[in-house]
Every structure is written in C-alpha cells, then in structure tokens.
Amino acid sequence: MKILLILNDAPYGTEKAYNALRLAMALQKEQPETEVLVFLMADAATCAIPNQATPQGYYNLERMVKAVIHKGGQVKACGTCLDARGLKAIPLIEGVEASNMPQLAQWTLAADKVLTF
C-alpha cells in the first residue's frame, strides 16, 4: 500500500505537522511494507529546515522527519513554497528534496490513500 500525507501547517504553533509525522511513523512501524510519502506545502515546508532547536522534552520535527526517511519514507517540500518563504537556497534536512506540483500530482495519482493535515 502507498500512503501520501500532505502537510500544510507550520511546524510549531499547532500540532498538525507533529500529528501527521506521528502517523507516518506509526504506519511504518505497524506495516513496514507500506510506502509512506510526505509532501510539505505552504508553511509546512519549513519542517524541512535543519538544525531545529526545541526545548528539552518538546517534540522536534527535524528528528521526526529524519525518522520517517530512515525507515524508507520519502519526504519532499514544495519548491514554490520554499521560494515564497525565502528558503529556496537554504539546505534542507538530509534526505528531503525540493519538489514541485507535478511530483505531488504523480504521488497523488499513485497513492492508495491521501491524507491532508
């Protein structure tokens, strides 16, 4: 099975990105053969910025993104969204790629399930 998670919300301030990545990690744990795809759009593109420093005991989305990638998930960030936020030239978390709408369209058409956050 192929599951696509589309994130739109900022990494911190609400828990949408956190919950989406928690679900991605749970899917990978419960059914390792499931292909997990994560597309970061709008303010969620900032989830792909490396060197996030969060208070002790607080969730860290960089670590969560890395965990999804480590378990074989794919994570892409909207290049237009990165550019609009002045982030196009900033290196992303290792394993995250800048992408585009045609890639999201391909992933959506190929996915068995699409979830949005």
N, C-alpha and C positions, 0 to 999 in steps of 0.2 A: 504494500500500500504506500502511496505517496501523499503526504500531508503538507500543505502550504499554509504558513502562518504569515499574515500581513500585519505589520505593526505600523501605527500612525502616530502614536502619542509619545511625548517626551520621555526620556529615560527615568527621570526623577520628578517628583511632584504629584504624580498619580501612580498607581501600581499596575497599569495596563501592560507596559512593556515587561515588567517583572513577572506578572502572571502569565503572559504569553511565553516567555522563556522558561518559566517553571513547567508549563505544559509541554513545551518542546522536549525538555529534559526527561519528564515523566514518560512521554511517548517513546523516547529512545530506550528508557530503562525497561518499560513493560513489554515492548515489542521491538527488539533490536533490529529486526529486518525492515522495519518501517523507514522509508526515506523521508527525512524531515527537512523542509525547505523554509527559510525565514527571509522575508523581504522587508527591509526597513525603509519606510517612506516618511515624508513630512518631518516632523520633529523627532521621530524615532530614528532617523538617520544618524542622529547624534549618539545613539547607543554604540556606534562603531568607532568612536573616538578612543584611542588607547590612553593608558596611564590615569584611569579614573581613581580618584582618592575619596573613599567614603568613610564615614565614622566607623569605629570598631563596633561590630555587631549589626551593622546595617548592610542590606544587600548591595552587591556590586555587579552591575550589568556587564561590565567587561569580563569578569570571571565567568558569568553565566553564558555569554556569547562564546567564549573560548571552550567551555564545557560542551556546548552543542556541536561546535566544529570538531572537537576532539573525538566525539562519538560518531563522526561521519556525516553530520548535518552540514548543509550548505547555507551560508548567510551572505546576502547581497544587500547593498544600500543603494538607493536611488541616486544616481549621479546628478540629476537636475535638482533634487532636494539638497544634496550636499553643496552644490554650487550656490543655490539660493541662500544658504546659511554661511557662505564664505569658507567652506570646509573642503572644497574640491582638491586643494593642494596639500592638505594635511594627510599624513599617512594614517591608514585605518588599522584596526586591530588585525594582527596577523591571521590570515585566512578569510577575512571579509573582503569582498570585491565591490568596487563601484559598478553599478549596473544601469539599466535603463528600462523604459516601459515595454519595449518588445520582449525583453527577457522575462519580465513579470507576466506578460501575456502568454508566453510559451509555458511558463511554470503553471499558470492558472489552468490552461487547457489540458496539461498533462496530469494535474493533481486529481486524486480521488476525492479529496476533501480540501476545502479552503476555509480558513478561519481568520477573522479580522479582529484586531484589537486597537 
